[in-house]
């Protein structure tokens, strides 16, 4: 007999009002696994800042554990989590750390939240093995899924080009979109590969114009998109451009033109508590960038799940599945596959030197 799934919508401040109690420091200890040195240290600091801001309000103990992202580093990380007596762990920016830590975390029944790893195979293997891994990030298919959704919804009556830079990532992402579009009856008017890293792309822009294209997806880096947008404008070509998550990069050497579209993750607080959290971030002088908001959300989700677990006498892992949590970036629900039930990617537009969300009515 299948046990009925608990359906709740929770946010920690509201949860306390239900009389189920706040987890005390002695009851709830969370491990924060993130790089402390090296090239990813800035990302690790984002995680620590977001987690600390949430934990401070909830009186949760955080134990910081270094993530080196080296092969074989997962086992000592899992040992450190166990030694700290942590109920759960968040962070895990690197698949190298995560895959080796999972067997020990499974044995200890300690849920782990990855805020970064997109690799679908890792999650599939974890589920098969019964490991308590949850992904508070998109999986590898959701970027192409959102891009295809936008093109089908907004560009169905337009001449569409698919342009890719010849790299493995650019080619695979563009091909996934092409297949999705053609399965739904939209055949691109023009498909081409360009050479990345060039100072100008006039030849490509002229090929696009000769094909009668008005809208183009670009599977390439931000710098290439900026050059294409600039050259299209110089040629007098009204060309709507869309790209993927790679657009989250420095706006140089060529500044991006206003109106360029991208699919990406919203980094600023969302939902009913967005204004209050934005104030707390500003007061603490924390920029809501990168992994700050996801780390804050991870802590509050686990606080609520721990409260449910304690009140209902069920494992924390069970409380995480099928429950809708109100978080710093809006409602979050995990399915039975431990993935987010809603695609977290959103359509963004470059405007006044920053990406801003396109209004929800057109999402």
N, C-alpha and C positions, 0 to 999 in steps of 0.2 A: 504494500500500500504506500502510495506516495504521500509524504508528509506535506501538509499545506504550507506554502511559503508565507512568512510574515511580511505584511505590506504596511510600511510606515513611512511617513515623511518626517524627518528629524533634523533639527539643528541643535547644536549643543546647548545654547542658552535656553531654548524652548524645552529641551529635554530635562533640564534641571527643574523647570517649572512643573513637570509632571510628577515630581516627588520621587523620581527614581534615583536621585542622588548624584553628586558629582564624584568622579573617580579621584581619590586622594593620591598624593605622590607615592604613598606606600603601595597602593593598589595598582597603579598604572605607570609603568616605565616603558618608554619607547626608545628604540635605537634609531639613530640618525646616521645612515651609512652614506658617506659622501666624501669626495676627494678633499684633502686638506692641503696638499702641495701639488706642484706640477701644473701642466697646461689646463687642467679642469678644475683647479682650485677655486676660480671665480664662480663656477657653477655650484660647487659644493658650498660656498659661502651663501649663495642665494637660498639653497635648501635650508641651511642652518638658521638663517635669518627668519624665513617664513615659518619654520617649525617652532622656533623660540617665541615668536610673537603669539602664536596660538597657544602654546603650552603654558606660557606665563599667565594667561588669563584663566586657564583651566587647572592650574597647579599640578601639571603633569611633569614627571621627571624625564629629562632627555639625556641619553648617553650617546656622545659623539664617537663614531667609529670611522677611522680613515679607510677610504676606498682607493686603492692604487690602480685599479683596472688592469692589473697584471694577470696573466694566466696562472691559475692555481691559487689565487688570492682569496677565493670564496670560502674555503674551509676555515682559515683563521678568523675570517669575519664572522662566520656562524658561531665559532667558539667564543668570540668576544660578546656576541649577542646573548648567548646562553649564560656566560659568566656574569653579565649585567642583570640577569633576571628579567629581561625585557619581554613584555607581552606581545609586541609586534615590532616590525622594523620598516622604516621608510627610506627612500632615496634610491640606491642602486642605479647609478647612471650607466653602468657598463655591464654588458652581457657576460664578460669574462668573470666578473665578481659574482654575478647572480647565479649562473648555472652551477657553479661549484658549491655555492652556499645552500642551494635548495634541498639536497638530501638531508642535511642536518636540521634545517628549519622544519622540514616535514616531520622528522622524528620527534622534534620538540613541539610540534603543532603551533609554530609561531608564524602568523601571517606576515608576508613581505609585500610591500607596495613598491613597484618600480615607477619612477616618475619620468622615465626616459626611454627604456629599451622597447623598440618597435618590433623586433624579430618575432614573427608569428610562431615559428617552429619551437622556440623556447617555451612559449605559453602552452602550446599543444602538448609538448613533452611533459611539462609540469602537471597539467591536468590528468594526463594518463597515469602519471606516477602518484597522483593524489597529493601533490605539494600545494601548500596554501599561498600561491603567488597570485597577486592581483595587479592589474595594469591600470594605473591612473594616468594614462597617456594613450594616444592613438596607436593602433596596430599598423602594420606595414601596408594594409590594403585600404585604409580609410582615407588617405590623402587622395589617391586616384579616384576613390568612390565619390568624395565631395567635389572634386574637379569635374568629374563626369556629370554629376547632378547639376552643377552650375551651368555647364555648357548646354545640356539638354533642356534645362528650364528657361534659360535666358537667351540662348543663341540659336534656338531651333530653326528660325527663319532666315538665318544669316549664312554667308559663305565663310566657313571655318577652316583655318589652317592649323596643323599640328607641326610644330618646329622643335627639333631637339638637337642637343649639342654633341652627340656622338659618344658621350660618356655612358658607362653602364647604367648609372642612376637615371640620367636623362632619357636614355633609350627605353629602359624598362618602364618608367613612369608614363612616357608618351604612348608606348605600345599598350599598356593596360587601359589607358583612356580610349585609344582608338578602338580596341576590341569592345569596350563597354558601349561606346557611341554606336558602332555598327550593329551590335546586337539589338539596339533600340531604334534602328532605322535611320540614324544620322550618319551619312558618309561624308568625311572631310573633303572639302574642295581641293585641298592642297596639302601635301606632306613633304617635308624637306629636312635635311640635316645641315647644320651650319658649323663652321669652325669656331670654337670658343676662344675667348681671350683676345679678340681683335679690337683695334682702335676704332674701326668703323664696320658697319654691316650694310652698306648701301646696296651691294649686289643682291643680298637676301631680301631687303625691303623692296627692291624693284621686281624681283621674281614674285613676291607676294602680291604686289600691285597688279602685275600682268595676269595673275591668276584670278583677279577680281575679288580677292579676300578682304573682308572688313573686320574680322575677329580672329585672333590667333592665340593658341596656347603655346607657351614656350617652356620646354623642358630643359632648363639651363640655370646658370647662376644669376644672381642679382645684377652683377656688372654687365653681363651680356644683355639682359632684359633692358637695362638702362640705355645701352648703346643702340639697341634696336628701336626703342621708343624715341630716342633723340633723332635718329636718322629718318624714321617714318615722319616725324614732325617736320624735319627739314625738307623732305620730299613732298610735303603737302598731302600725305596719305592719312586719312582718318582711320586709324587702326586701333581697335580695342584689344588690349593685351591682358592675358591672364597667366599667372605662374603659380608655383607651389610654395612649399614651406621654405625652400632655399632663399626666398626673398627676405627672410629675417637675417640680414647681414648689413655690414657697413655701407652707407650711402656714398660710395666713392669707387673709382675716381670720377665717374660720370654721375651726377645727381639724377635721381629717378624723377620722371615727369609725373605731375599730378594726374590722377585718373587711372593709373596702372592698378590692375586688380591682382589679388593673391589669395590663396587659400592658406590659412594658418591658424594658430592658436591665439586666443585673446589672453594677454598677459595681465590686464588690469582686473580688479575685483568686479564680480558680476552678482546679480541677484539682489534680494531684498536688503541684505546687510552691506551692500557695496559701499555706500556712502560712509558708513561708520568705520568700515575697515580701511577705506582710503584715508580717512582722518587719522587712524591709528598708525598707518604706515608713514604718513607725513610727519606725525609727531615723533616717531621713532627714527626718522630720517632714513627710511628704507624705500628704495625704488621698487615698484611692483613690476620687476622684469624677470624674464627667464623662469626659474623654478620657485620663486618666492611664493606666489599664490598657490601653485599646486602643493607645495610642502605644507602651507597653512591648511589647505583643504584636507590633506592626508591626516594631519593630527586631529582635526575636528571629527572626521569620519571615524577614526579609530576610537576616539573618546565616546562617541555615540554608540558604536558597536560594542564597546566594553560595557557601557551602561546597560544595553539590551541583554548582553550575555550574563551579566551579574543578576539582573532582575528576573530573567527567564530561565536561568540555569542551563543555557545552551552555549556551545563553543563560539568564540568570537568569529570564526570563519563562517559559521551558519548565519550569524547576525549580519554579516556583510553582504550576503547574497540576497537579492530581491528587495532590499530596503532602499528607499530613496532618501538620500541625505542632502540637506541644504548646506552648501559649502561656499567658500570664497569665490568660486567661479561658477556658481549656479548649482542646480540639482544634479546629483550623481547617483546612478544606480549601477550595480554590477550584476551581470547575468550569471547563469549557471556555469558559463565558460570563464568566469572571473574577468571578463572584459567589460568595458563601459558599454551600456546598452544604447547610448546615443553617440553618434559621431561627434567628437569635440571640435573638429575643424569648422571654421567659419569663413565666410567670404569677407575680405577686407579690401579697402581701397586706400591708395597712397594719396594723402591730402595734407598740405601744409607741413611737410617734412616728417610725417608719421603715418603709420597704417592705422586706420580706424575701421570699426565694424560697419558693414553695410547694414542698413536698418533691417530688423528681424522680419518684416513683412515680405522681404524678398529673399530671405535665407532659404 
